[in-house]
Amino acid sequence: MRISLRGTGDGVHVRMRLEVNRRRWVALWIMLGILAAQAIIIGVWAILGPMSFYDNFPGFGVHWVSVDGPYNHHLTGDVGAFFLAMGVMTAAALWFRDSVIARVAGLGWLVFGVPHFIYHLFHRPAELGTTSYVCSLIGALALPALGLACMLVAPRERFPVPEPAPFTLRFPRRR
């Protein structure tokens, strides 16, 4: 707990900050924010522009999807819907600041991410260069790693402990 005191003309203004799992909450919010943002971006991209997603994912001149089999509009749309759903669930955990929902979101990313990573580990497309392949594995590993981290870092208390309201201790005036 941190206590700060500030003198006023007629007393002392007191502010207390509880440090109950503050670092864990901040780390959890950052990880949830990363997972939610990337999922919503990928999901919206794959739903609104499935052919663009297929041809250009992950962007920046790199092509990971198009080298791994023929285009399938239905499959690409389903991938987008899945990522959008995971992003919304993860954003809900962030919005409600609830450690239970955060653990469930982390579990979802772990359950999705492990088989996804295993697939990419053992199915290297012939057209994919070594650097691109290694980057794709790092990207595929980041999802279950962040999911597991969310599960492990989430504090035991369901919601962050609120800070007490500041108050002022007034001294009696001399007459």
N, C-alpha and C positions, 0 to 999 in steps of 0.2 A: 504494500500500500504506500502510495506517495501522498504526502500532505504538504500543501503549500499555504503559507501564511502571508498576507499582505496587510500592512497597517493602513488604517483609515483614520480620519480625524477623530472618531469617537469609539474606535474598537479595532477588531482584527477580522479580516475576511478570510475564511477557512475554506479550502477546496481539497477534497480527498479524491484520489484516483485509485481504484482497486486494480491490482495487477493480476487478477485471477485469469490465468490462461490467455492473457492478451496476445502473446506471440503466437500461440497455437491458433487463435481465432484469425489473426491477420494472415498467417500462412495458409490457413484453410480458405479464406476469402480469395486470396491471390490464385490458388490452385483452381478453385471453382470458377473464377473469372476466366482463366486461361482455357479451361475445358469448355465452358459455355460459349465463349466467343468463337473459338475455332469450330465448334460443332454447328453453331448457327450459321456462320459464314459458309462452311462446306455444304450444309443442308440446303440453304437458300440457293446457292450456286447450282447444285445438282438438280434441284427441282425446277428452277426457272430456266436454266440453260443446260440441259442434260448433255447435248452434243459438245458444247463448249467445255463442260466439266470433263467429259471423256477425253477430249483432245488435249486439254491444257492443264489438268490437275497435276501438280500443286501450283502451277504458275511459274513465272519468272523464266520461261523458256525450257522448263523441265517437264517431261511427260511420263508419268508413272502408270496411268490407267490404260492409255491407248496401246501400250506395248504388251499388255497382259491379256489379250483376247479381243474378240470382235465386239463392236458396239451393240448394246442392248438397251433400248430406251426404257423398258419396264424396270430392268435391274438398276439402271442409273437413277431413275426416279425413286425406287425403293431405298437405295442408299441415301439419297437426299432426305427422304422422309424419316429414315432411321436417325440420321445425324441431327436433324431438326428436333426430333422427339427427345433425344439425349441432351441436346442443348437446352431445350425448354425445362427438362427435369433438373438439370444442373443449375440453370438460372433460378429456378424456384428455390433450390437449396440456398442459393446466394441471397435471393430476395427476402426469404423468411428468416434467414440467419439461424437455421435450425440444424443442430449437429446430427440428428437422426436422419433427416432428409439428405444431408451431406454424405453420411455413411452409405445410404442407399444409392445415391448417385455415384459414389466412388465404386461401390460393388458393381453397378451396371457397367461402368467403364472397364473394370477389371474383367468381368465376364465377357464382354465384347473384345477387349484388347488382347487377351492372351491367345485365343484362337486366331485372331487377325494377325498378330505378330508371328505366330508359328507358321501360318500360311506363307507369309512373305519371306520368312527365313528359309523355307524349303522350296519355294517356287520363284526362282530368279528368272525373269524374262531374258531371253538371249539378247534382245536389243538394248537392254538397260546396262549402262556403263557402271563401273565399279563405284565411282563417287556417288552417282545417283542411287545405286542399290544400297550403299551404306547409309545415305541420308534417309532413304525410305524406311530402312530398318530402325533407325533412330526415331523417326516420326511415329512408326508403328509401335515402338516400345514405350514412347512417352505417354501414350494414352493409358495403358494399364498401370504404368508406374505412378502417374498422377492419381489415378483412381485408388490404388493401394495407399498412397500417401494420404489422400483425403480420409480414408477409413482409419488410418493409424493416428493421424494428427488431430482429428475431430475431438474436441474436449468432451469429458463425461457429462458436464451439465448441458442440457438441451439447448439453452439460449445463453447468450453472453450476459454476464452479471451486470446490471445497470450501475452506473456511477451514482453515488449519493449526491443530492443537490447541495451546492455550496451554501454556506450560511455565514452570517456575521455575528461575532460576539461583541456586544456593545458594553463598554465600560461605564460605570456610573459617573456622572459629572460631579465635580467638586463645586461646592457653593461658596 
